Amino acid sequence: DLSAFCSFFERFASTNSGLLPHFGVLLRELDGEIHFGSHDMANICGPLRWFPVLQPEQGLWQIAIHAVRVGNGTVGDCEDGCRAVIDTSSSRLGVLRKALPQLQSALNSRPGQCADGQSCCQGPDLEFDLGGGSVKLGAKDYAAGPSCSPRLGPVDLDDPTPVVYAFGEVVLRSYYVAFDWASKRIGLARTVCDALDPAADKAAVVAAILNILPQHQAASSGAD
């Protein structure tokens, strides 16, 4: 709940002068971390990309989805708007119930063999276009079990418009999520480096965060 957490964070920040009004969440297979006032640069593979929170008065950390792609094709209709809700309590990728069958069929993941000879899940890439950035998942990220079934779950809403996706563990194990409670925005960065250059990417992360700090300090000085 955005409003409840912001209320808590305001009280927390009032006792820690100069604290950056951010917190971040990192999830792993067996554990996780939450960071207050800073971000976990050691586990980020690229710079944080920021997206505005939609209708923060609803009390949800949610951002706009411009399109959903599986492989080279588009799945579903986001012309009237789709949304992603950050849900750290969900172990799956949540999909509005009416949109679930189409996505499940399109993913079509299956057991296979990786380049190193090990067994792994294979299937098309899944991409959420967020405008100015995207969340990309491979079959190894969204599928699991002997049959490599996509780890999807239904989202039931009284009002099924717009189409809603819940970014649970399936997404959050591959992406670090940063929350800016003051400016009501969400930052995302991959934690699985794949073929990226870790040294170059981490340098970009350091530069991005150091750029945030002077802005926050200037704003704090102005408020005084």
N, C-alpha and C positions, 0 to 999 in steps of 0.2 A: 504494500500500500504506500504510494508515493507521499501522500499528505502526512500519514502517521510517521514515516521515516524522516521526512524533512523536519517535523516537529522535534523528534529525538535528536537529529543531527544539529539543529539550531542550539539546543541546550548543551550538546556535547562541544560544539565549536565555541560557545561562549566561555568555556573554561580553558580553551586552548587558543590563545591569541595568535593570529596569523595563519591558522590552519587552512589549507586549500579546501574549498567547499566541494570536495570530491570524495567518493569512495569507489572501490573496485572489487570485483568478484572473480576468483579463479577457481575452476572446478577441475579435479583430476578423477581418475577412476575410483580411487579409494578415499580421497580426502579433498580438501579445498582450503582456500584462504579468503579473507576479506581484509581489505586495506582501507584505512581511514586517513584522509589528508594527503595521500600520495598514491603512486601506482607501481605495480610490480614489473619494473623494466626488464628484469632478468629473464622473464618468461614471455615477453612480447616479441613477435617476429617482424612487426611492421608498425608504422605510426598509427596512433588512434585516429579513427575517422568519426566525426561527431554528427549526430542527427537529432533534430528537435523532437521533444516529447509531444505527442499529439494529445490535445485536450487533457492537460494535467489535472484539471478539476475533477476528472473521473477517478483519480487516485491510482492510476496504473502507469507503469513505465512502459509505454508503447510508442512505436515509431511506424512511419509509413513504409509500405512495400509497393514498389512501382510495377513489378512483374515477378513471376515465378517461372523459372526455366528448368527443364530436365533435358540434359544433353543439348541439342540444338533447337529444341522446340519449347514453346511457351505452354504452360499448364494453367488452366483456370483463367478467370477474368478479373483483372485488377483495375479496369478502366474506371470503375466507380469507387476505387480505393480498397486496398487491403492493408491489414495492420499486423505487426508482430508485437506480442507482449512478452517481455522478459519474465520468465517463470522459473526461478531457481528450485522450486519444489517439485517440478515435473521431471521424470526420468526419460521422457520421450519428446518427440517433436509433435506438438499438438496441432491438429488441423480441424477447422470447422467441419462438423459431421457431414454436411452435404457435399463438401469438396474432397473429403478423404478418399473415396473409391478411385477417383480419377488420378490423384497423385500416387496412390499405392500401386495402381496398375502401370503408370508411366515409369516408376523407378525400376521395377523388374530386376532387382538385385538377385544374385545367385552365387553359390560357392565357386571358387576358382583358384588359380595358382598365381602368386605374385612373381616378380622378376627374380627374387632370391630363392624361389622354389618352395616357399612356405605357403600354406593354405591361407586364403584371404577372401573377403567378399568382393565381388566385382559387379559393376553396374554403371549407369550414367551418372554424371555429376549433377548435383542439385544446387541451384543458385537462386538466391533472393536478391533482386535488384532493389536497393534502398535509395537510389538516386544519389550520385556522388560517391558511391561505394556499394559493396555487395557482400553477402555472406555466402561462401561457397563450401559445399560439403561433398566429399567423395563417398563411394559405397562403404569404405572402411569406417567412415564417420557415422553414417546413418543406418547401417545394417548390422545385424548381430545374430549369433546362434548358428547351429549347424546348417540351417537352410538359408541363412543370410537374409532373413526377413527384415524389411524396413521397420525401424523403431518409431512407428507413428501411433498416435492415439487421438480419439475424437474429442473435439471441443464442442460443448453444448451451450448455446446461448438462447435466451428468449427472443432477442432480435438478431437474426442471422445476417444482417447487413451492417458493416461490410464484412468480407471474409477475414477471419482472424486466424493467425498462426501463433502458437505458444512456443517460444524459444526456450526449451528445457535443456536437460543435460546433453542431448544429442548435439545441440549447437554449442552449449557453453563449455564442453570439454575441448572444443577446437578454437574457441574465441574468448579472449579476456573482455569483460564488460566493465566499463567505467561509467559512473553515474555522477553527473554534475547537478546537484540539487538546487544550486543558486540560479543557474541559467536554464534549468529544466531541459537537459539534453543527455543523450546516451552516446558513449564512445565505444567502438569495437575494434579489436585488433587480433589477428591470429596468434595462437600460442603454439601451433604445429607448423614448423618452418618449412617442411617439405624441401623444395629445391631453392628456396630463397637464400640469400647471403646473410647469415645471422649477424655478422659484424656490421655490415652496412645498415641493416634494418634497425638494429639496436641503437646505432648512432643517431638515426632519424628519430627514434622514440625519445632519446635523451634531449635532442634539440627541441622537439615539440613540447615536452613537459617543461623545459627551462624557459620556453617562450610563454607558457601559461603563468608561471610564477610571478614575473614582474608585473603582468597585467593585474593579477590578484592583489599584489602588494600595493600597486598604485591605487586600485579601487578602495582598499582598506584605508590607505592614507587619506584619500579624499573623503571617506566617510567620517574620519576623525575631525 
